[in-house]
């Protein structure tokens, strides 16, 4: 138990939480310092309330920030299986966690665990946002935004009074002359105002996304699944293969969605659903999408090494460096002869999963295989294999490329990289 808490406390020692703490400390220090001159708390009751609000907003923001990190999103136990074995065929299987994914659970490659109702992985809290901590994360954003508004008013007002102090003196305004700015305090004002504006805009966008999630009980991942479900029905219908419509099962109405968000009745595995749906309505759709995705998969063979660099200007050319995929997915390293099952195609990049050899499969099961096996790689590094070409599905023919085929492929690669 102590080790688990120690591991959670280590999450604070990451660039995300460190930056948040640093920004809060800098802006709060500037706010308190200027507030003592601009509107000192001993001046009136309203001034005292304003000072108490500064302290309260900072403390409540830090509390919910810490709770978001320490409580965590709620992790699905490793090797998890449903109580009824018959339900296993309705669920996706996670090879990394060696268990089934519960409804609304998704695997996070950064946490390396399946997360209950995963929303996203947030670098600022160095943790996932999910079933257990999403309400705390919402409160953190809310109070962080309110605190930034208050600090912006105090710092902006103080900076204005300090800049025009001479004009106040000429007019005989004694209130305006109380703010005395030095070079350091003026620089702190400019810096803090920039931080406050940036924080406000960032939290405003995140709040908009969270409010949308709360009202429709549908996060960004689930929204993408619904979009694919609608597109799948459109494509199948246009091809003369209509399939039943898909109704999102977790939208219970705005009011019930709000109540369910702040006071969840779910245990993270079993969820209340709308009439006409069941616990596996969404997972059935996900499995159907996976099947169609596999049917669209194309096998590529590496004919030029892929370095795995994010900016491969020296190895893969200028266009592969400039036209990067707009995603934070990892890049994979490939050797000549490696096979890759490609599922996403762009002009200069491909996304897929490298086929492992038998030896690598054993290491992968023991979590001893180094490097990513799924991710992006430059398109000019591989060629598509035709359906009638024979390949070893275990990947044991690595490096056994026909020299004549390799020479022709490299020529095509050079042309593709520099066009």
N, C-alpha and C positions, 0 to 999 in steps of 0.2 A: 504493500500500500504506500509506504514512504517513498519507494523507488518510483511509483507512478506519479506521485506529486512532484518529485524532483524532476522527472522528465517533463511534466507540464510547465514547471517554473523555468526550465531551459528554453521554452518557447519565447520567453521575453528577451533572450539574448540573441536577437535576430535583427537585421537592418530595419524591418518593418516597424515593430514595436519601439525600437530605439529612436527612429525618426519621429514617430508620433509623440513619444515622451519629450523629445528635444523641442519639437515645435510648440507643444503645450507649455513647457517650462519657459521658453523664450517669450511667447506672446503673453502668458499670464504675468510674468515678471514685469514686462513693459506696461501692461494694463494697470497693475496695482501701483506701480511707481507714478504713472501719469495721473491716475485717479486721485492720489493723495493731493495733487495740486489742483486738478480740474474740478473735482467734486468730492471733497474730503468727507468721510462718513460722519464726523462729529458735527457737521454743519446743520443737518436737518434729519428728520425721520426718513424722508425719501432717499437721502444720500446714504443713510445707514442701510436701508433696504437694498439699495443698489450694490453696496459692498458685500452684503450677505449673499446676494444673488451671484456675485462673482465667485465667492468661495463655494457656494452650493453647486453651481454648474460645473466647476472644475472637479469637485469631489464625486458627484454623481456620474460624470463622464468617465473618470478614472475607474470607478466601481464597475460600470457596465463594460468598459473596455477590458478590465481584468477578468470579469466573468465570462466574456466571450472567448477569451484565451484558455482559461483554466477549465471551465465546464466542458468546452469542446462541442462538436456537433452531434455527438452520439455515434458510436462505432458499432457496426454489425459484428458480432463475434466471429472469429475465424472458424472455418469448417461448419458454418451455420447451415442447417437444413430445416425445411418445414416439418411440422409434426406429422402430417400425412404424407407418406412417400409418393402418393399419386399426384400431389401438387408440384413435385419437382419438375415435371415436364412442362409446367406453366411458368417456370422461372428461368432466368439467365444464370449461367454458371461463371464464377470468377476463378480463373486459373491461379491468380496470385494468392488470394485468400483461401483457395481450395474449399470453397463453399458456394452455396447459392445466394443470389442477390434477392433480398426481400423487396416487396413492392416499394417503389420510390427510392430505393437505395442505389447508389452509384459508386464506382471505384475511383478514388482519387490517387493519381500516380505520385503526387508529392507526399501525401500522408502514407501512401502505400497500404491503404485500408479501404474497405467498403464503408461508406458513410450513409447514415439514415437520412432520407429526404435531403440529399445534398443539393445545395444551391450553387455554391462556387467556393473555390479556395482563395482566401483573402490574404495577400502578402502582408497587409498592415497589421493583422493580428497573428500572422504566422500559423494559421489554422484554417480549417474548413468552416463554412457556415452551413448549418444543417438543423435537424429537428430539435436538438437540445439547446442550442445557443442563438438561434435566429432572432428571438425576441430581445435578448440582451444586445445583440448587434444592432437591432433597430433603435433601441433606447440610446445606445452609444452614439449613433449617427444623429439622432434627434437633439440630444443635449450638446453634442459637439457643434452642431450647426447653430443652436441658440447661443452657446458661448461665444462662437465666432462673431455673431451679430452684435452681441453686447460689447465685446472687445473692439470691434470695428468702430462702433459709435464713440466709445471712450477715447480710443487712440486717434481717430479722425478729428474729433472735437478738440482734443488737446493739441494736436498738431496745428490745427487751424488757429487756435488762440495763441500758440507760441509764435507762429509765423507773423501774425498781425498784432503782436504785443505793442509795438511802437504806435500803431494806429489807435489802440485802446488807450494808451497813455495820453495821446493828444486829445482824445474825446473825453477823458476823465472817467473812463469805465474801470472801476477797481476790480470787478470780477474777472475781466479778460486778461489782466496783467499778472494773474497768479501763476500761470504756466510759463516757466522759464526753461527754454530749450538750449542745451549745449550741443556741440557737434555730435557727441556720442548718442545723446537721447534723441536727437533728430534722425540720426542714422537708424536707431532702433525703431523709431516710428515708421520710417519708410519700409524697413524690412518686415516689421510686424503687420503693417497694412497689406503688403504683398502676400504674406502667409495667410492672413485672414480672408482675403478675397479668394485665393486659391482653395483654401479649405472649404469655404462656403459653397463655391461652385461644385467642387468634388462631392461634398456631402449632399448637396441638392440633387445631383444626378443619381447618386446611390439611393437616396430617400425615394426618389421617383420610382426606381426599379423595385424597391422593397414594398412600397405602397401598392404597386401593381400586383406583386406577388401576394400580398395580404388580401386584396379585394377579390382576386380570382382564384386564390389558393393554387397558384400555378407558377413555379419558378422558371428561370431561364432555360434550364435543361429540359423540363417538361414542356415548355412552350415550343422548343425546337422539335421534340417528339411529335407534338400535335401538328406542327407545320408539315413535317414529313408524312404524317398520316393523311392529311388532306391532299398533299401532292400525290401520294401513292394512289389514292382513290381517283383522283383526276386522271392520272396516267392510265390506270387500269380501265377506267370507264371509257376513255377515248380509244382504247385498243379493243373494245368490245368484251371486256372481262370485268363487269361491275362487281364490286364487293360492298358489304354492308357499311353504312356510315359509322364513323367513330365519334362517340360522345365522351368528352373528357370526364372521367368519373369522380373527380375530387372537388368540382365546383358545386358547393352546397348552397349558393346564394351569398350575397355580399355580407349580410349581418352574421350568418353562421360561419362564414370564412374568417371574419375578423375575430369572433369568439374563439374559433379553433386555433387561430394563430397565437393569441395571447394566453389562452387557457386550453391547451390541447387535451383532447380526450384519448388520443392515440398513444400507444406505447412505442411508436416509431416503426412498428412492423405491420400492425393491423390498423386500417384507416377507415373512418366513416366515408361512405360513398353515396352518390345520388341514386335515386330509384332507377332500376333498369340496369345498373352496373354491379359488379362484384369486385372482390379484392384483386382479381387477376385480369381485369379489363385492359389496364395499361400494359401489363407484362405480356399479354398475348399480342398486342400491337407491336411491342418492342421485338418480340421473337419473329414476327412476320417481317418486320423491317430488316432484321438481321439476315433472314433467309434471302430476301431480295438483294441485299447488299453483297452476300456471298456469290449470288448468281451473276452479279455485275463485276466481280473481282477478276482482274487480269494479272497474269504472271509475267514478271519482268526478270531479265537476267542481267546482272551487273557486268559491264564490259570495261569500265573505267573506275578506279577506286573512288569512293565517296568519303571525304574526310570527316564529315560530321560537324564541320564548322558552320556557324551562323552566317558568316560573310566569306564565302569561298572564292574570293576574287582571283587568287593566284592559281587555284587548282581547277575551278570550273568556269571561269570567265566572268565578264562584266555583267551580262544580262541575268545570270543566275544570282548575282549579288544584288542587283538593283531590284529585280522583280521577285522579292521575297514573299512567301505566303503570309497572309495577315492572320497569324495564329501563334500561340505560345507553345505549341506542341514541340517535342524534342526533335533533333536531327539525329539520324542514325549513320553509323559507320558501315561501309560495305567494302568487301573485297571482290576482286574479279572472280566471277563464277557464282557469286551468291544469288539466290533466288528470292524474290520479294513478291508477296501478294498485294497488289496495289488496289486501293479502294477510292482514292481521290486523285484527280488529275488537274494540274494547272499548266500554263504555257511552259514554264521552266522548272517546275518542281512536281514531284510525285509523293504521295503519302501511302505507306503500306507497312506490312509486317514481314520481317525477314524470316525465311524458312530456316529452322534450326536443324543442325545435324543431330544424330542420336546422342552423341557425347554432350552437345550443348543442351539438349532437352533434359538430360539428367541433371546438369548443373542448374538449369532454370528451375526445375522442380525443387531443388535444395536452396534456391535463392542465392546461388553462388556465381551466377553468370553476370559478368560486368558489362555495362553499357546498355543502351536502349535497343530493343528489337523492333519497336513500332515507332514510326515517325516519318519526317520529311527527308527527302534526298533529291539532289539535282537530277532533272529529267535526262540530261545529256550523259549520265553515267550508266544508263541501262537501256536495253532494247526489249520490246514486247515479244514474248514467245507465242507462236501460233498454236492453235488448238491441236494440230497434228504433230507438233514437236514433242518428243519424249523428254520428260524431266523426272529426276528422282525426287519424290515428295519429301524425303527425309533430309534433302540437302547434302547428301554425302558425296555428290559429284563436284563439290566446290573446287574451283581451279582447273577443272577439266574442260576448258573451252577450246573449241576448234580454232587453231591459229589463224586460218584464212577468214573464218567468220569474225574473229576478234578484230582483225585488221580492218575489215570493211566497216564493222560497227564503230570503231574508233574514228574513222574518217567521217561517218555520219554524225558522231558526237561532236567533233570539232566544229562542223558546220552549224549544228543546232545550238551550240553554246555561244557562237559569235554572231548569229543572225540578229 
